[in-house]
Amino acid sequence: MYMTGENPTNKDKKIGHLEGSILNPLRASKNWQKLYETQKWGIVSSEYKLPENTTITILELNPDCINNESRPRTKLKPLKPCTSEFRILTRFWTDWFIDMGVSSNNIYINKTSNNLNEAKKNLDVLFPN
């Protein structure tokens, strides 16, 4: 995630961007949810508030800590799939949008799919004709 060409400065466990090995403590934890909450992880607040009826739809969220084994985005060894990565990223984004005033009932996040029909189906469910 990048904002206006610059990454915000990290503030404790509030991070300015979601990439690379910065998520390794959560990836490595057997109980990442508890670690996330007790250490107050999140994305740096935009301090921007959206209208209360805003709906957020993320069509592609691509967890890729080892997408490319020659250049993995994690330094965890042994190199293995990050099975919680989608849930971790979903939590970050959901909390960030809630911080901006969006109801959790109005946030929809889909995992990346190479199937455009699946994305269209998700949109049709959310926004029927």
Buried (B, 14 or more C-beta within 10 A) or exposed (E): BEEEEEBBEEEEBBBBBBEEEBBBBBBEBEEBEEBBEEEEBBBBEEEEEBEEEBEBBBBEBEBBBBEEEEEBBBEBEEEEEBEBBBBBBBBBBBBBBBBBEBEEEBBBBBBBBEEEEBBEEBBEEEEEE
